[in-house]
Amino acid sequence: RMKPFVVPGERLAADGRWIESLAVAYHLGVRFHGVRGDLDTLAAEQALSVQDIDWYLDWSSDGAGTPSGPEWSLVVADKAGSGPRIYRSSAVTSP
């Protein structure tokens, strides 16, 4: 579902599930920048900006890993609840 929106080489981070997130990055052709944990602090969210993260996977069941800045928009939400919510940053430019 995401492939048409993704430019190869973009950057992806996640709030958990390292192996699943790495697999998503591999299949999309993007660089995986690892697991960041919940974005419950301003510093955690700023780290995404500093590293020019384009995509963020929120695997949490309660939305605790959701980026809250205005530059982040929800692109995909798994209605079944088994997959991640996927956010795209408008603050970075792709390679």
Protein Blocks (a to p, Z undefined) as FASTA:
>chain_A
ZZmmpcghiacddfehkllmmmmmmmnopacebjebjafbfklmmmmmmnopabdcdfbf
nlpmpcfbfkbccfbdcfkopaccddddfkbccZZ
